[in-house]
């Protein structure tokens, strides 16, 4: 299962379409975008869950149900408040704006999608991913048993861009 499958299973098709429409992307470019960003997002979730107390924080975030609203109400993809929430999620997952910028740059290079569009999409996709994880883990209740399998399926193989790869790239600049 990849993030696109997870979003579809959680009923996020309309929200993803709304996001894509706002960016002017067709279905194939949207799929390529999700595939390019998914590994870094899911590795960020995985790394957060592995930190001391991180799994409890993740369960609390998923249990609140607040991220599910992005799946339930596709119109939310049009509002700045949704992007702000997504940027907060990215801050937790990546730790810095530089990592987010590097993830966007790598996704742009691999997909041919303008990096400015990817920078707009990344926080929105982070919110959708958290909503899908929440729905697919019974609002975080089944997270203890399902997270490792779920994330390993979403992260994919070594050919995909991961957070470790991005952090290595970011370190070169500092």
C-alpha positions, 0 to 999 in steps of 0.5 A: 500500500502507498500513500495514494492507496491510504488516502483512497481507503480513507475517502480522501479522493475528493480532497486530493482532487481539490488540492490538485485542482487548486494547483492546476495538476492533472491526475497523473501529475498528482499521483507522481507528486504523492509518490514523490513526497510520500516516503519523506512524509512517512519516514518523518512520521516513523522517526517521530514515533520512534523518539522517546514519547513520540508514539504517544504524541502521534496517537494523541494527534491522530486520536483528536480527529482534527486531521480527518476533517481534511478528508471529510471536507475537501473545500478545506484544501482551499484555505490558508488555515489548512496550509498553516496546520500542514506546516505545523505538521511538517515542522514536527516531521522534518524539524526545519524548513530547510528539510521541507525545501529539500524534500520539495526540490527533490520531488520537483527534480523527480517529477518535473513539477514546478518546485513552487507548486510542490511547496504549496502542496507539501503542507496540504498533503501532510494534513491529508496524510495525517487524516488518512493515518488517523482514519486507517488506525481507528483514530490512533487506537490501533497504532501500536500494532499497525504503525510499523507495517503501515509505515513500511508499506508507505515508505517503499523501497530504497529508490524513493526519497526518504527523510534520511536522504534529505537530512544528509543533503541538508547537512551539506549546506550547514 
